[in-house]
Amino acid sequence: MRSVALSPEARTRALADLASGELDVLVVGGGVVGAGSALDAATRGLRVGLVEARDFAAGTSSRSSKLIHGGLRYLEMLDFRLVAEALQERGLLIQTLAPHLVRPVPFVYPLKHRGWERLYAGAGVALYDTLGLLSGRSRGVPHHRHLTRRGARRVVPSLRKDALVGALEYYDAQVDDARHTMMVARTAAAYGAHVATRARVVGLMKESGRVVGAEVQDLETGERIEVRAKQVINATGVWTDDTQSLADTRGQFHVRASKGIHLVIPRDRLQSKTGMILRTEKSVLFVIPWGRHWIVGYKF
Ligand SMILES: Cc1cc2nc3c(=O)[nH]c(=O)nc-3n(C[C@H](O)[C@H](O)[C@H](O)COP(=O)(O)OP(=O)(O)OC[C@H]3O[C@@H](n4cnc5c(N)ncnc54)[C@H](O)[C@@H]3O)c2cc1C
């Protein structure tokens, strides 16, 4: 691994390298999936290219709810394996991979019903904490705790007295998603990947029915180059079908966009020392601290 800057000079060099000789892997799309794929391939010693039409994380990867979570609500769907794996990755990110970008955040879950809800939700967060230990490493976040109504209102003074009977407080983690994606792309470059932004795939080259590379347009100069690769990875997120259509074939996978809404409100509009997770009719609503603001997020 060498130290690299994602500078204009490095970009020019990367485009020249992309045009010369066949790559093992060309990754299209510089979101977290593309950057992660490029890093994975580069650390296996493969010759890798990564092209992004706009900037790193310009798509969904800078517009997420910025949570690194095991997915408390997936426990209700009994998907324990998924939650355990996600919690293991959360611990790795907090403690080893990106402690400068990922940090623990407490969330309060208000309880509205006496008795059964504390038992049910309390068992859920206890299991959540336990699954975080399955990898044999430390979870990287504190243990959950039970709060009385008064205790919860001390933590979240904005909660109306009649809105809850008590609460649970548990921990998840938060990431600066755009910086994280950029760091992953830069680490891929440090392992030798040829990385270029403002480089859009405008065509896919095919031989005997197989995709063997891509035509890439440098959006700074308008020039087009041909990049040959043994494998082309389509990591263009919600644009997957558009990219796939460049090959004039129907893809094996179709991406269905998932809709989410984020309201960003000034921090002083809500008195709380923690984030909050609230149950809605069909999903959950997150209230997440984000610098001088709260992100209020709902996912359909
Ligand atoms: C509302 C919402 C909230 C979310 N919250 C969370 C969360 O809290 N935690 C979490 O872990 N996940 C969350 N997610 C999911 C997560 O954000 C996505 O799974 C992830 O960002 C998808 O990354 P991606 O790389 O597949 O796509 P993207 O980040 O969209 O990247 C695709 C890239 O491809 C590029 N591209 C497109 N066409 C071309 C082309 N022809 N040539 C070159 N490049 C091209 C685009 O410019 C874009 O940068 C959330 C998702 C939504 C919608």
The ligand as an SDF file (V2000), in Angstrom:
LIG
                    3D

 53 58  0  0  0  0  0  0  0  0999 V2000
  -33.3110    6.9970    2.2980 C   0  0  0  0  0  0  0  0  0  0  0  0
  -32.2110    5.9950    2.4630 C   0  0  0  0  0  0  0  0  0  0  0  0
  -31.5710    5.8730    3.6950 C   0  0  0  0  0  0  0  0  0  0  0  0
  -30.5480    4.9490    3.8500 C   0  0  0  0  0  0  0  0  0  0  0  0
  -29.9280    4.8550    5.0540 N   0  0  0  0  0  0  0  0  0  0  0  0
  -28.9360    3.9670    5.2320 C   0  0  0  0  0  0  0  0  0  0  0  0
  -28.2480    3.8890    6.4770 C   0  0  0  0  0  0  0  0  0  0  0  0
  -28.5380    4.6310    7.4160 O   0  0  0  0  0  0  0  0  0  0  0  0
  -27.2490    2.9810    6.6060 N   0  0  0  0  0  0  0  0  0  0  0  0
  -26.8930    2.1550    5.5540 C   0  0  0  0  0  0  0  0  0  0  0  0
  -25.9670    1.3360    5.7360 O   0  0  0  0  0  0  0  0  0  0  0  0
  -27.5210    2.2130    4.3590 N   0  0  0  0  0  0  0  0  0  0  0  0
  -28.5050    3.1020    4.1720 C   0  0  0  0  0  0  0  0  0  0  0  0
  -29.1340    3.1820    2.9720 N   0  0  0  0  0  0  0  0  0  0  0  0
  -28.6800    2.3100    1.8850 C   0  0  0  0  0  0  0  0  0  0  0  0
  -27.3730    2.8360    1.2890 C   0  0  0  0  0  0  0  0  0  0  0  0
  -27.3700    4.2490    1.2460 O   0  0  0  0  0  0  0  0  0  0  0  0
  -27.2290    2.2820   -0.1310 C   0  0  0  0  0  0  0  0  0  0  0  0
  -27.3490    0.8720   -0.0860 O   0  0  0  0  0  0  0  0  0  0  0  0
  -25.8660    2.5990   -0.7310 C   0  0  0  0  0  0  0  0  0  0  0  0
  -25.5400    3.9680   -0.6210 O   0  0  0  0  0  0  0  0  0  0  0  0
  -25.8980    2.1990   -2.2110 C   0  0  0  0  0  0  0  0  0  0  0  0
  -24.6050    2.4380   -2.7270 O   0  0  0  0  0  0  0  0  0  0  0  0
  -24.3040    2.1500   -4.2400 P   0  0  0  0  0  0  0  0  0  0  0  0
  -22.8250    2.2780   -4.4070 O   0  0  0  0  0  0  0  0  0  0  0  0
  -24.9550    0.8940   -4.6830 O   0  0  0  0  0  0  0  0  0  0  0  0
  -25.0810    3.3070   -5.0460 O   0  0  0  0  0  0  0  0  0  0  0  0
  -24.7210    4.8500   -5.2290 P   0  0  0  0  0  0  0  0  0  0  0  0
  -24.1290    5.4540   -4.0210 O   0  0  0  0  0  0  0  0  0  0  0  0
  -25.9370    5.5100   -5.7780 O   0  0  0  0  0  0  0  0  0  0  0  0
  -23.5760    4.8210   -6.3300 O   0  0  0  0  0  0  0  0  0  0  0  0
  -23.8090    4.6070   -7.6970 C   0  0  0  0  0  0  0  0  0  0  0  0
  -22.8430    5.5180   -8.4470 C   0  0  0  0  0  0  0  0  0  0  0  0
  -22.8360    5.1630   -9.8190 O   0  0  0  0  0  0  0  0  0  0  0  0
  -22.5620    6.3370  -10.5520 C   0  0  0  0  0  0  0  0  0  0  0  0
  -22.9430    6.1130  -11.9470 N   0  0  0  0  0  0  0  0  0  0  0  0
  -24.1910    5.9620  -12.4540 C   0  0  0  0  0  0  0  0  0  0  0  0
  -24.1280    5.7440  -13.7860 N   0  0  0  0  0  0  0  0  0  0  0  0
  -22.8100    5.7630  -14.1220 C   0  0  0  0  0  0  0  0  0  0  0  0
  -22.1030    5.6100  -15.3490 C   0  0  0  0  0  0  0  0  0  0  0  0
  -22.7480    5.3830  -16.5030 N   0  0  0  0  0  0  0  0  0  0  0  0
  -20.7570    5.6940  -15.3430 N   0  0  0  0  0  0  0  0  0  0  0  0
  -20.0750    5.8960  -14.1780 C   0  0  0  0  0  0  0  0  0  0  0  0
  -20.6930    6.0450  -12.9780 N   0  0  0  0  0  0  0  0  0  0  0  0
  -22.0440    5.9860  -12.9610 C   0  0  0  0  0  0  0  0  0  0  0  0
  -23.3980    7.4050   -9.8610 C   0  0  0  0  0  0  0  0  0  0  0  0
  -22.9290    8.7100  -10.1350 O   0  0  0  0  0  0  0  0  0  0  0  0
  -23.2300    7.0020   -8.3930 C   0  0  0  0  0  0  0  0  0  0  0  0
  -22.1920    7.7240   -7.7420 O   0  0  0  0  0  0  0  0  0  0  0  0
  -30.1530    4.1100    2.7660 C   0  0  0  0  0  0  0  0  0  0  0  0
  -30.7810    4.2400    1.5270 C   0  0  0  0  0  0  0  0  0  0  0  0
  -31.7980    5.1720    1.3680 C   0  0  0  0  0  0  0  0  0  0  0  0
  -32.4420    5.3090    0.0190 C   0  0  0  0  0  0  0  0  0  0  0  0
  1  2  1  0
  2  3  1  0
  2 52  2  0
  3  4  2  0
  4  5  1  0
  4 50  1  0
  5  6  2  0
  6  7  1  0
  6 13  1  0
  7  8  2  0
  7  9  1  0
  9 10  1  0
 10 11  2  0
 10 12  1  0
 12 13  2  0
 13 14  1  0
 14 15  1  0
 14 50  1  0
 15 16  1  0
 16 17  1  0
 16 18  1  0
 18 19  1  0
 18 20  1  0
 20 21  1  0
 20 22  1  0
 22 23  1  0
 23 24  1  0
 24 25  2  0
 24 26  1  0
 24 27  1  0
 27 28  1  0
 28 29  2  0
 28 30  1  0
 28 31  1  0
 31 32  1  0
 32 33  1  0
 33 34  1  0
 33 48  1  0
 34 35  1  0
 35 36  1  0
 35 46  1  0
 36 37  1  0
 36 45  1  0
 37 38  2  0
 38 39  1  0
 39 40  1  0
 39 45  2  0
 40 41  1  0
 40 42  2  0
 42 43  1  0
 43 44  2  0
 44 45  1  0
 46 47  1  0
 46 48  1  0
 48 49  1  0
 50 51  2  0
 51 52  1  0
 52 53  1  0
M  END
$$$$
